[in-house]
Each structure stands twice: as structure tokens, then as C-alpha cells.
Amino acid sequence: MSPSADKDFSFPKGFLWGAATAAHQIEGSPLADGAGPSIWTRFAHTPGMTLNGDTGDVACDHYRRWKDDVRLMRELGLQAYRFSVSWSRILPEGTGRVNQAGLDFYSRLVDELLANDIEPLLTLYHWDLPAALDDRGGWLNRDCADWFAEYGRVLYRALDGRVKKWVTLNEPWVVTDGGYLHGALAPGHRSRFEAPIASHNLMRAHGAAVQAYRAEGAHEIGLVVNIEPKYPASDSEADAAATRRAHAYMNEQYLHPALLGRYPPELKEIFGDAWPDFPEEDFRLIVQPLDFVGINYYTRSVTAADASYPLKAGAVRQPLGTYTETGWEVFPQGLTDLLLWFKRTYGDLPVYITENGAAFFDPAVAEDGRVRDPLRIDYLRKHLSAIHDAIAAGVDIRGYMAWSLLDNLEWSLGYSKRFGIIHVNYGTQERTPKDSARWYSGIIESHGRGLSDPLPY
């Protein structure tokens, strides 16, 4: 799917154009100024858990270079910036004592964004649970709902009004699938029995944080999920059933309880005797009214039945597909399909595309100061066109956050994958806007109309 040269790609009035990051991936200095360690600090310093032993100790040094990074945002014309807060910077023990220095860091960042006419979108949790809370059971402990609400209240009281768009959780599916089921991400557990409990407690924590915001805040709060359309590999009944399970596991496991107050029935089939019977009152906590949902989209999955654990389904690589450096197929039509499914299933709730981007091989900074990344431009262009198609079909999409503003720590993959529209030299910390950043800046300036222009290569 390529954008048409004769199509009007104007986006709705008020549509927000921005970029996104996450605290642990860019900040560095994880223990500075009284902060406590997070599960990612601990995980990355455990031998063998990350590629090349990479850690977030320095990352993009954003903790010290935040003013320069905001200046780059302004130069690119960003209207919004989605970032996350490190919980253990604010509450080093996870609860109780507030670390004022950590709170002050985010307060200064928010003020600098506002001074440059950039709207902050603040995510409370992007995977970096305080290690002190992990020692108390982490997301397996039902008390986590109270812990998370307490943390939220500290930030609401300090920043609400300056921050008008809040997110509770980022991608709870990744937290549990990677952290509690397969062990590839912090805290590194591998348990079919733990995963449903962690997922459920994450949703209880989400509900408690929304309740706390309604008592303390006066603006908007939502949830961010990563979802992807599932297409059957064949017309067989086995592939259709496997696709339905995969869809329930990834796309409905968190949206259904948050928006409908129940889990899809396929989860019990997937987890078998590991699926608990959850108390009915839990769902009254989880299903809080939301102002928006953030959708992170990267790829699709073509699903075939097999005997693999836990889904009894496998993703089939497409022989003619284009794939990114992370092995994800480039499939922009899937984003349109997904957004239309969201509207059919959950109604007219406003949506933000809170992450969308790709890791490709980027050449070094050339002598002329450019980083030529035509594949990323093509990816962004086609996905923005797919979003425009969904808007034309009636989906209420309010904004787009490119992932990512900066090349950064790609979790257990270390620094091996570059998603940024701004190149980061990890040795010198020099930032260089890639061709994709300059192209995206033009799209923002034209409010989308530049999607029909010839590509700059």
C-alpha cells in the first residue's frame, strides 16, 4: 500500500503530531540523585540476560541532556512528546518516601516542553518496576494495585494541569508475556501459572490508578496496549481456531477487561489449569471509564496451528514480505484493519497511535551530516496513510507518536536495534536527525498533506 499522489492527506483539526520514548531506554543515570534500582537495573546487570551485557546505565544520557533533546523536538516541530516516568526515581522503595530530586527532574522536563509548545503525554509505567517492590512479589502481589495508585497520586498532585494527558500502563502484554511467561524481559520469570496472575494484577493496578486520578486530576487518562491483527495461514479450521486464540491472547486480554469488564473465554483454553477464577469484584475495579486508548502498532501475524506452548499457534513468515531488523513484517494495511476492529468492538472511544516505527540498518553519519534511512521513511509514510484511511472510515484518532524520538536501549536486545528518527552516537552522545526526522518534520508542518509529495530519495 503506497500513498496516492492525488489524494488529500489533510488530518483532522487538532490532530497531535509527536514522538515517544521510555525512561529506562533513554535516561541513563538510573541511580542518580537518590533513585532506587528498578527490575531492569537488576535484570541488565545479571550476566547473560541482555545482548552484549548492555545496560541502561548511560543509555542516551537524557537525564543530563534533556534540555538539548527538547530543543531538537522543537526544531523538528513536534507538537507532543510521550515519555514515561521511572517509578523508582519518585519512590525509591516503591511506596512511602518521595524522592523530591526525582520528582523535580520530571517537573523541569514538563516545564521545558510547555515552554516550547510541546504537549506532554505522561506514562506512569513503562516496564521498570522498583526492585524493592519486586522483592515483595511485584505484579504477583495483589497489593500492587495500592502501590500503583499511591505512585500515581504523587505524580497527579505534582504535575496535573501541566500534564493533561496521562497513561497508566504501557503494553501490559509485553510485561507479562516477556517478563513472567517466557523470561526474555525483566523480571525474567518463566511460568504458565504466574502470567495470568501478573496480567490480572496489572489490570487491577490500572483500575486503581484511574480511580485515583478521578479523585485527584481534572484532565484525561487512558491505557496503552500493543496489538496486532492476526490472519489465518489457511482456510483450515485448525488455523482459524489458532488465530482466534492468538487474537484473544494479544488483542483482547487487556482491552476486554478494561473496556468490557470481562476476559475473552479463549484465555481459559490457552492457559488450561493455570487460569484462575478471578473475583467478580476485581472487574468492577478494572473497568473504569477511560478518556482514550493508546495503540502501539508495529506488525501483523499470520497464524498457523501447531503444538507450541502456550498458544498452540505459530507465526508464519511471509516469503514475499518486507521485514525489519527485529524480524517484524512491514504491513501497514494491518493498522487500518486493527483500528476498524477496535471501533467495531469497543465503540467510539478516542484513540492515539502512541507508538509506531521500525528498526532498520542505518548507515553511519555521512560526511555531509546526513543519516540516510529511506526504508524508515517508507514505513512511516505508509503507516500514516493507513491511519488516514481509518480516520476516513470513522475511527476517532487524535494523534500519532513516532517510535522513537532517539535511538535507544532496545531492552534485552541492548543497543543492537535502532528505532530512532534521531541517530545517537553512543560513544559521544552526539544526536543527528536522520532523513526520516526531516521528512517527518515536513509532514507535521503540512499537517499530513505532504504524504502525497514525492519521496526525498
MARTI-58485 format. One line per 10 residues: number of its first residue (from 1); their letters; for each residue x negated, y negated, z negated of C-alpha. Coordinates in nm, 3 decimals. Example, Ala and Ser with C-alpha at 12.3 -4.5 7.8 and 13.67 -1.06 7.14 Angstrom:
<pts>
1) AS) -1.230:0.450:-0.780 | -1.367:0.106:-0.714
</pts>
This chain:
<pts>
1) MSPSADKDFS) 0.000:0.000:0.000 | -0.156:-0.327:0.114 | -0.002:-0.671:0.062 | 0.170:-0.813:0.368 | 0.016:-1.125:0.519 | 0.357:-1.280:0.592 | 0.515:-1.215:0.251 | 0.584:-1.485:-0.008 | 0.400:-1.371:-0.321 | 0.511:-1.653:-0.548
11) FPKGFLWGAA) 0.558:-1.525:-0.903 | 0.834:-1.643:-1.138 | 0.801:-1.976:-1.312 | 0.625:-1.935:-1.645 | 0.453:-1.610:-1.546 | 0.135:-1.585:-1.757 | -0.196:-1.502:-1.592 | -0.469:-1.377:-1.822 | -0.724:-1.115:-1.913 | -0.769:-0.875:-2.203
21) TAAHQIEGSP) -1.037:-0.737:-2.434 | -1.058:-0.542:-2.762 | -1.252:-0.631:-3.075 | -1.478:-0.327:-3.108 | -1.557:-0.326:-2.738 | -1.693:-0.679:-2.719 | -1.760:-0.838:-3.058 | -2.071:-0.667:-3.192 | -2.189:-0.756:-3.544 | -1.934:-0.510:-3.691
31) LADGAGPSIW) -2.056:-0.555:-4.049 | -2.128:-0.927:-4.037 | -2.006:-1.176:-4.297 | -1.853:-0.926:-4.535 | -1.674:-0.700:-4.288 | -1.627:-0.333:-4.371 | -1.704:-0.042:-4.137 | -1.436:0.099:-3.909 | -1.385:0.454:-3.789 | -1.558:0.352:-3.466
41) TRFAHTPGMT) -1.864:0.225:-3.650 | -1.883:0.563:-3.821 | -1.799:0.769:-3.512 | -2.052:0.598:-3.284 | -2.330:0.643:-3.540 | -2.260:1.017:-3.560 | -2.509:1.192:-3.331 | -2.360:1.336:-3.014 | -2.027:1.153:-3.027 | -2.097:0.880:-2.768
51) LNGDTGDVAC) -2.282:0.880:-2.438 | -2.650:0.798:-2.493 | -2.571:0.731:-2.858 | -2.425:0.391:-2.760 | -2.265:0.189:-3.041 | -2.074:-0.135:-3.081 | -2.346:-0.290:-3.298 | -2.418:-0.555:-3.031 | -2.167:-0.488:-2.751 | -2.112:-0.824:-2.574
61) DHYRRWKDDV) -2.212:-1.024:-2.883 | -1.878:-1.202:-2.859 | -1.878:-1.254:-3.235 | -2.152:-1.512:-3.183 | -2.082:-1.616:-2.822 | -1.705:-1.665:-2.842 | -1.718:-2.035:-2.754 | -1.907:-1.963:-2.433 | -1.661:-1.688:-2.348 | -1.365:-1.921:-2.394
71) RLMRELGLQA) -1.541:-2.171:-2.169 | -1.564:-1.901:-1.900 | -1.193:-1.829:-1.941 | -1.115:-2.195:-1.889 | -1.338:-2.214:-1.582 | -1.152:-1.920:-1.429 | -0.820:-2.088:-1.503 | -0.688:-1.819:-1.737 | -0.358:-1.914:-1.897 | -0.360:-1.638:-2.158
81) YRFSVSWSRI) -0.608:-1.419:-2.341 | -0.514:-1.090:-2.502 | -0.755:-0.983:-2.776 | -0.745:-0.765:-3.085 | -0.844:-0.826:-3.443 | -1.081:-0.598:-3.631 | -0.877:-0.484:-3.933 | -1.190:-0.424:-4.142 | -1.314:-0.780:-4.080 | -0.998:-0.903:-4.252
91) LPEGTGRVNQ) -0.957:-0.633:-4.519 | -1.293:-0.458:-4.568 | -1.133:-0.189:-4.785 | -0.826:-0.173:-4.560 | -0.598:-0.318:-4.829 | -0.633:-0.564:-5.115 | -0.918:-0.813:-5.098 | -0.909:-1.050:-4.798 | -1.241:-1.138:-4.636 | -1.199:-1.508:-4.564
101) AGLDFYSRLV) -1.501:-1.520:-4.334 | -1.341:-1.263:-4.104 | -1.011:-1.447:-4.104 | -1.191:-1.774:-4.028 | -1.357:-1.620:-3.722 | -1.023:-1.543:-3.559 | -0.878:-1.875:-3.669 | -1.160:-2.058:-3.491 | -1.114:-1.843:-3.183 | -0.742:-1.918:-3.169
111) DELLANDIEP) -0.803:-2.291:-3.211 | -1.060:-2.288:-2.930 | -0.820:-2.105:-2.700 | -0.543:-2.354:-2.770 | -0.781:-2.647:-2.718 | -0.844:-2.507:-2.370 | -0.474:-2.449:-2.292 | -0.510:-2.071:-2.315 | -0.230:-1.886:-2.495 | -0.348:-1.620:-2.742
121) LLTLYHWDLP) -0.185:-1.275:-2.736 | -0.299:-1.107:-3.055 | -0.309:-0.729:-3.100 | -0.322:-0.610:-3.459 | -0.457:-0.263:-3.389 | -0.679:-0.152:-3.102 | -0.813:0.175:-3.246 | -1.059:0.051:-3.514 | -0.904:0.169:-3.842 | -1.105:0.067:-4.151
131) AALDDRGGWL) -1.324:0.359:-4.256 | -1.204:0.310:-4.613 | -0.852:0.399:-4.502 | -0.971:0.696:-4.302 | -1.122:0.820:-4.628 | -0.768:0.810:-4.768 | -0.627:1.016:-4.481 | -0.596:0.750:-4.214 | -0.294:0.790:-3.988 | -0.216:1.124:-4.154
141) NRDCADWFAE) -0.125:0.944:-4.478 | 0.234:0.816:-4.490 | 0.110:0.518:-4.691 | -0.040:0.383:-4.368 | 0.290:0.208:-4.290 | 0.249:-0.004:-4.602 | -0.122:-0.060:-4.533 | -0.049:-0.184:-4.182 | 0.233:-0.414:-4.291 | 0.007:-0.567:-4.557
151) YGRVLYRALD) -0.263:-0.630:-4.297 | -0.008:-0.782:-4.061 | 0.124:-1.017:-4.328 | -0.225:-1.157:-4.389 | -0.258:-1.248:-4.022 | 0.100:-1.369:-3.978 | 0.061:-1.611:-4.268 | -0.270:-1.741:-4.135 | -0.200:-1.763:-3.762 | 0.170:-1.751:-3.674
161) GRVKKWVTLN) 0.270:-2.065:-3.489 | -0.072:-2.100:-3.337 | -0.025:-1.739:-3.217 | 0.322:-1.693:-3.072 | 0.285:-1.350:-2.912 | 0.192:-1.057:-3.135 | 0.136:-0.689:-3.064 | 0.146:-0.420:-3.332 | -0.032:-0.121:-3.175 | -0.231:-0.075:-2.858
171) EPWVVTDGGY) -0.187:0.264:-2.690 | -0.086:0.492:-2.979 | -0.100:0.784:-2.732 | -0.476:0.741:-2.697 | -0.521:0.707:-3.073 | -0.365:1.049:-3.132 | -0.450:1.239:-2.813 | -0.814:1.135:-2.827 | -0.858:1.097:-3.200 | -0.650:1.375:-3.353
181) LHGALAPGHR) -0.584:1.634:-3.081 | -0.893:1.653:-2.858 | -1.158:1.486:-3.073 | -1.314:1.273:-2.799 | -1.241:0.948:-2.983 | -1.258:0.835:-3.345 | -1.196:0.985:-3.594 | -1.282:1.293:-3.388 | -1.027:1.547:-3.513 | -0.906:1.845:-3.310
191) SRFEAPIASH) -0.576:1.967:-3.447 | -0.245:2.051:-3.281 | -0.083:2.013:-3.624 | -0.231:1.673:-3.704 | -0.146:1.500:-3.375 | 0.234:1.478:-3.422 | 0.192:1.356:-3.780 | -0.053:1.084:-3.676 | 0.178:0.978:-3.391 | 0.478:0.956:-3.619
201) NLMRAHGAAV) 0.292:0.759:-3.885 | 0.163:0.518:-3.621 | 0.523:0.453:-3.520 | 0.628:0.410:-3.883 | 0.344:0.161:-3.923 | 0.459:-0.021:-3.610 | 0.810:-0.049:-3.752 | 0.684:-0.173:-4.088 | 0.466:-0.437:-3.919 | 0.761:-0.561:-3.713
211) QAYRAEGAHE) 0.976:-0.581:-4.026 | 0.701:-0.779:-4.197 | 0.680:-1.015:-3.901 | 1.055:-1.080:-3.905 | 1.017:-1.186:-4.268 | 0.706:-1.399:-4.213 | 0.691:-1.506:-3.848 | 0.901:-1.710:-3.613 | 0.798:-1.609:-3.262 | 0.757:-1.284:-3.062
221) IGLVVNIEPK) 0.628:-0.937:-3.140 | 0.605:-0.622:-2.932 | 0.437:-0.287:-2.876 | 0.178:-0.193:-2.611 | 0.177:0.154:-2.455 | -0.032:0.316:-2.184 | 0.196:0.505:-1.949 | 0.163:0.661:-1.607 | 0.410:0.821:-1.367 | 0.400:1.199:-1.336
231) YPASDSEADA) 0.468:1.355:-0.997 | 0.507:1.733:-0.948 | 0.239:1.900:-0.737 | 0.500:2.113:-0.558 | 0.872:2.184:-0.542 | 0.841:2.481:-0.776 | 1.047:2.499:-1.094 | 0.730:2.559:-1.294 | 0.568:2.238:-1.169 | 0.889:2.043:-1.228
241) AATRRAHAYM) 0.908:2.167:-1.588 | 0.539:2.093:-1.645 | 0.587:1.742:-1.504 | 0.878:1.680:-1.738 | 0.668:1.788:-2.038 | 0.378:1.568:-1.929 | 0.615:1.272:-1.883 | 0.767:1.319:-2.227 | 0.428:1.359:-2.392 | 0.270:1.047:-2.244
251) NEQYLHPALL) 0.551:0.815:-2.142 | 0.836:0.883:-2.384 | 0.663:0.993:-2.705 | 0.628:0.635:-2.832 | 0.882:0.436:-2.630 | 1.172:0.665:-2.718 | 1.137:0.629:-3.097 | 1.056:0.258:-3.076 | 1.346:0.169:-2.845 | 1.596:0.457:-2.874
261) GRYPPELKEI) 1.532:0.586:-3.226 | 1.450:0.945:-3.130 | 1.185:1.167:-2.979 | 1.226:1.343:-2.644 | 1.315:1.711:-2.701 | 1.021:1.832:-2.491 | 0.778:1.742:-2.771 | 0.902:2.033:-2.980 | 0.847:2.262:-2.681 | 0.496:2.122:-2.632
271) FGDAWPDFPE) 0.380:2.147:-2.992 | 0.579:2.453:-3.098 | 0.533:2.539:-3.464 | 0.313:2.231:-3.507 | 0.609:1.996:-3.451 | 0.756:1.881:-3.786 | 1.114:1.789:-3.868 | 1.086:1.420:-3.949 | 1.324:1.249:-4.197 | 1.609:1.063:-4.032
281) EDFRLIVQPL) 1.539:0.750:-4.236 | 1.198:0.723:-4.068 | 1.366:0.639:-3.738 | 1.557:0.353:-3.896 | 1.218:0.206:-3.983 | 1.066:0.275:-3.641 | 1.343:0.140:-3.416 | 1.300:-0.233:-3.482 | 1.421:-0.498:-3.234 | 1.130:-0.599:-3.009
291) DFVGINYYTR) 1.079:-0.914:-2.806 | 0.876:-0.741:-2.534 | 0.684:-0.429:-2.443 | 0.332:-0.437:-2.304 | 0.250:-0.178:-2.041 | -0.107:-0.071:-1.966 | -0.131:0.095:-1.626 | -0.432:0.249:-1.456 | -0.331:0.556:-1.254 | -0.079:0.833:-1.190
301) SVTAADASYP) -0.088:1.209:-1.247 | 0.010:1.480:-1.001 | 0.108:1.768:-1.229 | 0.092:2.143:-1.181 | 0.182:2.415:-1.428 | -0.100:2.609:-1.585 | -0.178:2.765:-1.919 | -0.386:2.479:-2.058 | -0.332:2.361:-2.414 | -0.131:2.168:-2.528
311) LKAGAVRQPL) 0.087:2.066:-2.239 | 0.081:2.378:-2.024 | 0.028:2.137:-1.734 | -0.272:2.022:-1.536 | -0.352:1.713:-1.329 | -0.428:1.788:-0.963 | -0.692:1.580:-0.786 | -0.571:1.446:-0.452 | -0.806:1.529:-0.162 | -0.740:1.202:0.023
321) GTYTETGWEV) -0.718:0.983:-0.285 | -0.949:0.698:-0.383 | -1.089:0.744:-0.732 | -1.255:0.507:-0.976 | -1.574:0.569:-1.173 | -1.361:0.712:-1.455 | -1.203:0.965:-1.219 | -0.866:0.791:-1.201 | -0.680:0.781:-0.872 | -0.604:0.437:-0.729
331) FPQGLTDLLL) -0.227:0.449:-0.683 | -0.054:0.109:-0.704 | 0.287:0.246:-0.595 | 0.290:0.430:-0.926 | 0.305:0.098:-1.111 | 0.619:-0.008:-0.923 | 0.775:0.333:-0.983 | 0.687:0.318:-1.352 | 0.830:-0.030:-1.402 | 1.156:0.067:-1.233
341) WFKRTYGDLP) 1.176:0.378:-1.454 | 1.122:0.159:-1.761 | 1.411:-0.068:-1.663 | 1.644:0.226:-1.591 | 1.558:0.395:-1.919 | 1.523:0.109:-2.166 | 1.714:-0.180:-2.010 | 1.612:-0.538:-1.952 | 1.352:-0.580:-2.226 | 1.081:-0.825:-2.111
351) VYITENGAAF) 0.754:-0.663:-2.001 | 0.396:-0.782:-1.988 | 0.133:-0.591:-1.796 | -0.115:-0.603:-2.081 | -0.394:-0.403:-1.914 | -0.468:-0.316:-1.553 | -0.807:-0.277:-1.392 | -1.073:-0.037:-1.274 | -1.431:0.072:-1.330 | -1.629:0.084:-1.008
361) FDPAVAEDGR) -2.000:0.096:-0.943 | -2.113:-0.266:-0.948 | -2.442:-0.371:-0.795 | -2.685:-0.583:-0.991 | -2.654:-0.960:-0.982 | -2.784:-1.063:-0.640 | -3.041:-1.336:-0.575 | -2.757:-1.569:-0.480 | -2.597:-1.513:-0.823 | -2.309:-1.301:-0.696
371) VRDPLRIDYL) -2.184:-0.960:-0.803 | -2.001:-0.817:-0.503 | -1.718:-0.587:-0.615 | -1.477:-0.554:-0.320 | -1.319:-0.233:-0.449 | -1.208:-0.409:-0.768 | -1.060:-0.697:-0.569 | -0.870:-0.448:-0.355 | -0.748:-0.268:-0.669 | -0.625:-0.587:-0.836
381) RKHLSAIHDA) -0.467:-0.718:-0.519 | -0.267:-0.403:-0.454 | -0.151:-0.370:-0.814 | -0.041:-0.734:-0.829 | 0.156:-0.671:-0.512 | 0.315:-0.368:-0.679 | 0.414:-0.586:-0.976 | 0.566:-0.841:-0.740 | 0.773:-0.563:-0.582 | 0.901:-0.460:-0.926
391) IAAGVDIRGY) 0.994:-0.819:-1.008 | 1.183:-0.841:-0.679 | 1.370:-0.524:-0.782 | 1.485:-0.686:-1.106 | 1.223:-0.594:-1.367 | 1.165:-0.880:-1.613 | 0.785:-0.906:-1.602 | 0.648:-1.208:-1.786 | 0.271:-1.186:-1.735 | -0.041:-0.997:-1.627
401) MAWSLLDNLE) -0.361:-0.937:-1.824 | -0.650:-0.805:-1.615 | -0.863:-0.543:-1.787 | -1.117:-0.651:-1.865 | -1.249:-1.002:-1.903 | -1.600:-0.869:-1.972 | -1.792:-0.553:-1.901 | -1.796:-0.386:-2.239 | -1.832:-0.075:-2.453 | -1.609:0.191:-2.299
411) WSLGYSKRFG) -1.566:0.377:-2.627 | -1.728:0.723:-2.624 | -1.848:0.661:-2.267 | -2.072:0.386:-2.402 | -2.189:0.124:-2.155 | -2.173:0.356:-1.854 | -1.847:0.219:-1.707 | -1.793:-0.143:-1.610 | -1.433:-0.269:-1.602 | -1.506:-0.641:-1.631
421) IIHVNYGTQE) -1.436:-0.920:-1.388 | -1.735:-1.083:-1.557 | -2.065:-0.896:-1.543 | -2.258:-0.866:-1.870 | -2.633:-0.805:-1.876 | -2.651:-0.607:-2.198 | -3.021:-0.686:-2.241 | -2.991:-1.064:-2.217 | -2.615:-1.106:-2.274 | -2.601:-1.326:-1.963
431) RTPKDSARWY) -2.249:-1.349:-1.816 | -2.196:-1.364:-1.439 | -1.847:-1.390:-1.292 | -1.807:-1.121:-1.026 | -1.646:-1.186:-0.690 | -1.329:-1.037:-0.841 | -1.325:-1.310:-1.108 | -1.348:-1.584:-0.845 | -1.079:-1.412:-0.638 | -0.850:-1.372:-0.942
441) SGIIESHGRG) -0.905:-1.738:-1.028 | -0.768:-1.827:-0.685 | -0.465:-1.605:-0.738 | -0.393:-1.783:-1.066 | -0.432:-2.124:-0.907 | -0.190:-2.030:-0.626 | 0.049:-1.858:-0.872 | 0.024:-1.539:-0.668 | 0.068:-1.684:-0.322 | -0.299:-1.611:-0.244
451) LSDPLPY) -0.222:-1.239:-0.235 | -0.129:-1.283:0.130 | -0.461:-1.451:0.218 | -0.738:-1.261:0.395 | -0.977:-1.086:0.160 | -1.312:-1.261:0.095 | -1.527:-0.981:0.245
</pts>
